[in-house]
Amino acid sequence: GDIVSPIDGEPVRGVSIPASLAPGARVGLRGAQSLAVARALLVQLIANCGPADLRVVVVTDQPTKWQWLEAVPQVMLPDGSPAIVRDHVHGNLLAELECFTGHLLVVTDQPALLVTRTSALRRLLADAHKHALLAVVDEGLLPPVCTAALHTTMSPTARWEADVRSAGLPTLVRIAAIGQAAAQRCAELLRGLRDPEDALAATATVPRALSLAELWG
């Protein structure tokens, strides 16, 4: 979102605030609009990065919140199922992704798994320079593994900490969040995307149905 001036509180429009989700990034989203902001970030990612370059894995105990992602190619496993899983099957999921050489983003709304020693999710993110994490927390504290944090309320403004380890004050920003219906529409537009360089798609099962638009393309 836009920066909000610390002098008069008015937004300085047109200035985007980057939130890195590159390998090694550990971003936490907290508060009432954390899920809506997560949708906005994911929509930007999947619209700009093809399946050969990006894979998204969602670890959740509330899969209906992430159901809009089920049709997105960047979330598909070789067997055609979406990578929206619970932590106890995460070990099997890693085996499915062994041949993938692109960027892996792990999204979770279960912050407790990031501090549990026996958690497969914690083991997956043990290397601080590999993979990226987007932790979504409605209430409570963000997991200590997060190095950047956005604190939201019901207000259109939020507090952004690009580096929680620094002593600087958070930046007040205006967020851009989207609802599930809008995210679903974006996901549907990407449903038929096929990336010829996608190693996972090459091992996937043949789709059961194709639209005439896909065949024509």
KEPANU-569684 format. One record per residue (C-alpha): x, z negated, y. Coordinates in Angstrom, 1 decimal. Layout:
N
X,Z,Y .
...
END
This chain:
217
0.0,0.0,0.0 .
0.9,-0.1,3.7 .
3.1,-2.7,5.3 .
1.3,-5.2,7.4 .
3.1,-6.1,10.7 .
4.2,-9.7,10.8 .
3.7,-9.7,14.6 .
0.0,-8.8,15.0 .
-1.1,-8.5,11.4 .
-2.1,-4.8,11.8 .
-1.1,-2.4,9.0 .
1.8,0.0,9.7 .
0.2,3.0,8.0 .
1.9,5.8,6.2 .
4.8,3.6,4.9 .
4.7,3.4,1.1 .
6.1,0.4,-0.7 .
7.9,1.4,-3.9 .
7.5,-0.6,-7.0 .
10.1,0.5,-9.6 .
9.0,0.8,-13.2 .
12.3,2.3,-14.3 .
14.2,1.0,-17.4 .
14.9,-2.7,-17.0 .
12.1,-3.3,-14.4 .
10.0,-6.4,-14.9 .
7.0,-6.3,-12.6 .
4.3,-8.9,-12.5 .
0.8,-8.4,-11.0 .
-1.1,-11.6,-10.3 .
-4.6,-12.5,-9.0 .
-8.1,-11.1,-8.6 .
-7.1,-7.5,-8.3 .
-4.1,-7.4,-10.6 .
-5.9,-5.3,-13.2 .
-7.1,-2.8,-10.6 .
-3.6,-2.4,-9.2 .
-2.3,-1.9,-12.7 .
-4.7,0.9,-13.2 .
-3.5,2.5,-10.0 .
0.2,2.3,-11.0 .
-0.6,3.7,-14.5 .
-2.6,6.6,-13.1 .
0.3,7.6,-10.8 .
2.8,7.4,-13.8 .
0.8,9.4,-16.3 .
-0.1,12.0,-13.6 .
3.6,12.5,-12.8 .
5.4,12.0,-16.1 .
4.7,14.0,-19.2 .
4.5,12.6,-22.8 .
8.1,13.8,-23.5 .
9.4,11.6,-20.8 .
7.1,8.6,-20.8 .
5.3,6.4,-23.4 .
3.0,3.5,-22.5 .
2.3,0.7,-24.9 .
-0.4,-1.9,-24.1 .
-0.2,-5.3,-25.8 .
-3.5,-7.1,-25.3 .
-6.1,-9.3,-26.9 .
-8.8,-7.6,-24.7 .
-8.5,-3.9,-25.6 .
-11.8,-3.0,-23.9 .
-10.0,-3.5,-20.5 .
-7.6,-0.7,-21.4 .
-10.0,1.5,-23.2 .
-9.8,4.1,-20.5 .
-6.2,4.9,-21.6 .
-7.2,5.9,-25.1 .
-7.3,9.6,-24.3 .
-4.0,9.7,-22.4 .
-1.3,11.6,-24.3 .
1.4,9.2,-23.1 .
-0.3,6.4,-25.0 .
-0.7,8.3,-28.3 .
1.1,7.5,-31.5 .
2.2,10.1,-34.0 .
-0.9,9.4,-36.1 .
-3.2,10.1,-33.2 .
-4.1,6.5,-32.5 .
-3.6,4.9,-29.0 .
-0.8,2.4,-28.6 .
-3.1,-0.4,-27.5 .
-2.2,-3.2,-29.9 .
-2.0,-6.9,-30.5 .
1.4,-8.5,-30.7 .
1.4,-9.1,-34.4 .
1.4,-5.4,-35.2 .
4.0,-4.6,-32.6 .
6.8,-4.5,-35.1 .
5.2,-1.6,-36.9 .
4.7,0.1,-33.6 .
8.4,0.1,-32.8 .
9.0,2.0,-36.0 .
6.6,4.6,-34.9 .
8.5,5.1,-31.7 .
12.0,5.3,-33.2 .
12.3,9.0,-32.5 .
11.2,8.7,-28.9 .
14.1,9.1,-26.4 .
12.1,8.9,-23.2 .
11.1,6.0,-21.1 .
8.9,3.2,-22.6 .
6.7,1.1,-20.4 .
5.2,-2.0,-22.0 .
2.0,-3.3,-20.3 .
0.6,-6.7,-21.3 .
-2.1,-9.1,-20.1 .
-0.8,-11.8,-22.5 .
2.0,-13.5,-20.5 .
2.2,-16.3,-23.1 .
3.8,-13.8,-25.5 .
6.7,-13.4,-23.1 .
7.8,-17.0,-23.5 .
7.1,-17.4,-27.2 .
10.3,-17.2,-29.2 .
8.6,-15.6,-32.3 .
6.8,-13.0,-30.3 .
7.5,-9.4,-31.1 .
6.9,-8.5,-27.5 .
9.6,-10.9,-26.4 .
12.0,-9.3,-28.9 .
11.1,-5.8,-27.7 .
12.1,-6.8,-24.1 .
15.2,-8.8,-25.0 .
17.4,-6.2,-23.5 .
17.2,-6.6,-19.7 .
18.3,-3.0,-19.1 .
16.0,-1.3,-21.6 .
12.3,-0.5,-21.3 .
10.1,-1.6,-18.5 .
7.4,-4.3,-18.3 .
4.2,-4.5,-16.3 .
2.7,-8.0,-16.8 .
-0.9,-8.5,-15.6 .
-2.2,-12.1,-14.9 .
-5.6,-12.9,-13.6 .
-4.9,-16.6,-13.1 .
-1.9,-18.9,-13.5 .
1.8,-18.3,-13.1 .
3.6,-15.1,-13.8 .
6.1,-15.2,-16.7 .
9.6,-16.1,-15.6 .
10.9,-12.8,-17.0 .
9.3,-11.0,-14.0 .
11.8,-10.0,-11.3 .
9.3,-8.4,-9.0 .
5.8,-9.7,-8.2 .
2.6,-8.7,-6.4 .
0.2,-11.5,-5.6 .
-3.3,-10.3,-5.0 .
-6.6,-11.9,-3.9 .
-10.0,-10.5,-3.1 .
-8.6,-9.3,0.2 .
-7.2,-5.7,0.6 .
-3.8,-7.2,1.4 .
-1.4,-8.8,-1.0 .
2.1,-10.4,-1.0 .
4.9,-8.3,-2.5 .
8.2,-9.7,-3.7 .
10.6,-6.9,-4.6 .
13.0,-9.5,-5.9 .
11.7,-13.0,-6.8 .
15.2,-14.3,-7.1 .
16.0,-13.7,-3.4 .
15.3,-16.3,-0.7 .
13.4,-13.9,1.5 .
9.7,-14.2,2.4 .
7.2,-11.9,0.6 .
6.1,-8.7,2.4 .
2.4,-8.5,3.3 .
1.1,-5.2,2.1 .
-2.2,-3.3,1.9 .
-2.9,-2.5,-1.8 .
-4.3,0.6,-3.3 .
-6.4,-0.4,-6.3 .
-8.9,1.7,-8.4 .
-11.8,0.8,-10.7 .
-12.1,1.6,-14.3 .
-14.5,4.5,-13.8 .
-12.1,6.3,-11.5 .
-9.2,5.6,-13.9 .
-11.3,7.0,-16.8 .
-11.9,10.2,-14.9 .
-8.2,10.7,-14.3 .
-7.5,10.0,-18.0 .
-10.0,12.6,-19.1 .
-8.3,15.3,-17.0 .
-5.1,14.6,-19.0 .
-6.8,14.5,-22.5 .
-5.8,18.0,-23.5 .
-2.2,17.9,-22.2 .
0.4,19.1,-24.7 .
4.1,18.8,-24.0 .
6.2,21.1,-26.2 .
9.2,18.8,-25.7 .
7.4,15.7,-27.0 .
9.1,14.6,-30.2 .
6.2,12.3,-31.1 .
3.6,15.0,-30.8 .
5.7,17.2,-33.1 .
5.2,14.7,-35.9 .
1.6,14.0,-35.0 .
-1.4,15.1,-37.2 .
-3.2,18.3,-36.3 .
-6.0,17.6,-33.8 .
-9.5,17.7,-35.3 .
-10.9,19.6,-32.3 .
-9.7,21.8,-29.5 .
-11.6,23.0,-26.5 .
-11.8,26.7,-25.6 .
-9.8,25.9,-22.4 .
-6.9,24.5,-24.5 .
-6.9,27.6,-26.8 .
-7.0,30.0,-23.9 .
-4.1,28.1,-22.2 .
END
